[in-house]
Amino acid sequence: MIEKPKVVLENITKKYRLYEKKSHWVVDALFPLQKKNATDFVELGRFIKQPLKTYSKGMASRLSFAVKMFIDPDILLVDEALSGGDEYFKSKSIDKMKELFKSGKTIFYVSHSPKDISELCTRAILLRDGKMYADGNPDEIMKEYRAQIKASRKI
C-alpha cells in the first residue's frame, strides 16, 4: 500500500514537537497559536495543505524559517536562510529577527551579505579556512571581508 504524503501542516506539527521540550499537554495547548503564527507569517495560502515534496526550495526554506521563528527560541541559528528569498519575505524576516533580539534572544546569523550583517548584527566574526580570523564591530569586519574578496581577485 502506498502511503499518502504528509501535508505541510503535519510536518509543522512534527517540527514543533522536535523543538519544543515542554510536556505534551503544554505543547498541545500552545501549538495551535504557534502554527497559526508561522503559517500566517510564511503566507503560503492554499499551498499550506499540499505535500512538502511539491514545494520549491524557496517555499520550503520560508516555511522552515517561519517555524523556527515562532517556537520562541532562546538561541536561534539562521544559516543563509534568507539568501534565496524574495525581498518582501526577507524584509519581514529581518523585522521578526530584530523583534526576537530586542526581547533578549540570541541569534547567530550566518551570511555572506555585508549589508545584512551590518544591519542585523552587534558583533561579527570572520572565518578564514574554517578558523576565526577576525572578531568585532560588524562594519569593521565587513571592511576586512571586502578587502579579502578584493585581494583574492588579484591572484
Secondary structure, DSSP 4 states (H G I P E B T S, - for coil): -PPPPPBHHHHHHHHHHHH--S-HHHHHHHHHHHHHHHHHHHT-GGGGGSBGGGS-HHHHHHHHHHHHHTS--SEEEEESTTTTS-HHHHHHHHHHHHHHHHTT-EEEEE-S-HHHHHHH-SSEEEEETTEEEEEE-HHHHHHHHHHHHHHHHH-
